Amino acid sequence: MRGPTVALWLFLALRTALSGMEVRWCSTSDPEQQKCSDMSNAFQGAGIQPSLRCVQGTSADHCIQLITVSPLLPLCHLQVGTSYYAVAVVKRSSNLTITTLKGVKSCHTGINRTVGWNVPVGYLVESGSLSVMGCDVLRAVSEYFGGSCVPGAGETSYSKSLCRLCRGNAAGEGVCDKSPLERYYDYSGAFRCLAEGAGDVAFVKHSTVLENTDGKTLPSWGQELLSQDFQLLCLDGSRADVTEWRHCHLARVPAHAVVVRADTDGGLIFRLLNEGQRLFSHENSSFQMFSSEAYGQKNLLFKDATSELVPIATQTYEAWLGPEYLRAMKGLLCDSNRLPRYLHWCVLSTPEIQKCGDMAVAFSRQRLRPEIQCVSAESPQHCMERIQAGQIDAVTLRGEDIYTAGKAYGLVPAAGEQYAPEDRSNSYFVVAVVKRNSSDAFSLNELRGKRSCHSALGSPAGWDIPVGALVRRGFLQPRDCDVLTAVSEFFSASCVPVNNPGRYPSSLCALCVGDEQGRNKCVGNSQERYFGYRGAFRCLAENAGDVAFVKHTTVFDNTDGHNSEPWAAELRSEDYELLCPNGARAEVFQFKDCNLAQMPAHAVMVRPDTNIFAVYGLLDKAQGLFGDDHNKNGFKMFDSSDYHGQDLLFKDATVRAEPVREKTTYLEWLGPDYVAALEGMLAQQCSRAGLTASSASPLLLLPLALAAGRLQLSL
């Protein structure tokens, strides 16, 4: 099978000629054009109408460009009806799963073959297991597996790895050839590669194992093999017997299909072909529709295994191909020839410009592609506008901005942040942390009059969510939308760092301490020691406050020896507890059951026409070089301390960039619960009547509060 899709599809177009109706059939090679011409003459000689004219394209892709496609007819296979299944086979004695294939040895039927290459590689890319920088799929595969046999890869730049397991024939000839000279070529060859111990996993057709075991194979290499000694890898991480391929497979591969334009009379085309197969599918026919032997090739126009053409009801290519196959093929859409040279990254402050510039230089020195160019904008919304207009390509946004970017500007997530090792939920929890104190064990319902520590005004976990929770529970009842005053009257004192406070209630800065010299008190940056999530927890740890509103990872990041700064060096996580919405307390590790909200992780947002696999491929390659704060390559992707800022380009709490996997839209990324809550908040906007002089835009009563964009805080 040629190409990354069902590449032997045939493409039809109708036009009305002066002589009447004519069907134009697109062929993709000289032998196929010759067979098409012979079919046309045979049909004409038998009086089959309308007439058939053959038009030769340069490739299947070229034919696609000529018409708009929509499936019409499947070509039924003799063995599996209208489809077959791509499977990953391992020995029963191994402990491999679909998620632990990195570094193992792999056996493939051949380069660009459907079940042996396109489906497994496409699946690994689409699922995020295999990252592809610069759309260089061959390089990515060569680095992912610990050696392979991919017949046909011998002429590539990565043949050393992709042909490492190949053996050629008994005389050592034809090593890695895409031909029977290579003993590990095709379905049975890839399975032999596994059976003989050359590889650890084989990507083959669902019937391959059963056809080459239990005495059903003639070659001596398979005579003693038993099907029960092999298993299939399932997409959910489990394994199954080789007979259970209907529910344990990588993808159902659709049969070849004849496809036509949406405005074409499919019934007319089927009647044409049906009449043709009635007359020319028998052994004694003057023309053989389903045989290519006379042309010295295989599968010309139709697969040689075709027994009959039958009509189908499905009229969309998505429904015909199926979701699994579509997802796998989506992973192969990256085309290095169409990849732009630069990825223009949106930055919002001077420190962020400085960090972005250093990132661009660092990536360039390591020859990472595409190259980074930094473009400044005035606000997250300005970034969205310029990305939509094609002037910028990417920006990292938090939850509510992701919602706006998706809903108002049509942007989609390309990568996300992960904040804890082995946690792929792409989210974090907002928690209220207190000291373990048996003599004054107050609850979340008893916060009035307590001292509060917040990371910053407008911070989701440090301000928006806790203030919103207090409003929803009726503890805060802002008058005339004056949330600031309401909070200042609820707590006895607070530290809520902010820039440009205007008429800021003094009690919201009462607990702040500024820098070591006592200057810059309450400023919205790291010069204030109680700024940010780490600072808010420090405010609690140093007994300045009674409760700190932070992320669930903050306690772990700053206790038990994980923070060597003097104020944190001796802190123990067991000395802290969480306040739960039900009025109880819980251990800090019980954050999934005791939190104020689950927040979606920040995401890199791009236009929908941007290849998200190329974006993630760049970031994944980069984080291998610059993701560790202790790396020796001169740049730290997830650390902003060198730039006197916090969370520049990425949140400093990020441990790695993650692929979006199935969360390819803003709604899927944010999740239904968060979106529902956010839309509920947006419905409760305050009027302008109660705004203070320092406010330039409406305030929201619930989490989105207090014009975070205007204050240039995005924590």
Order of alpha helices (4+ residues) and beta strands (2+ residues): beta-beta-alpha-beta-alpha-beta-beta-beta-alpha-alpha-beta-alpha-alpha-beta-alpha-beta-beta-beta-beta-alpha-beta-alpha-alpha-beta-alpha-beta-alpha-beta-alpha-beta-beta-beta-alpha-alpha-beta-alpha-beta-alpha-beta-beta-beta-beta-alpha-beta-alpha-alpha
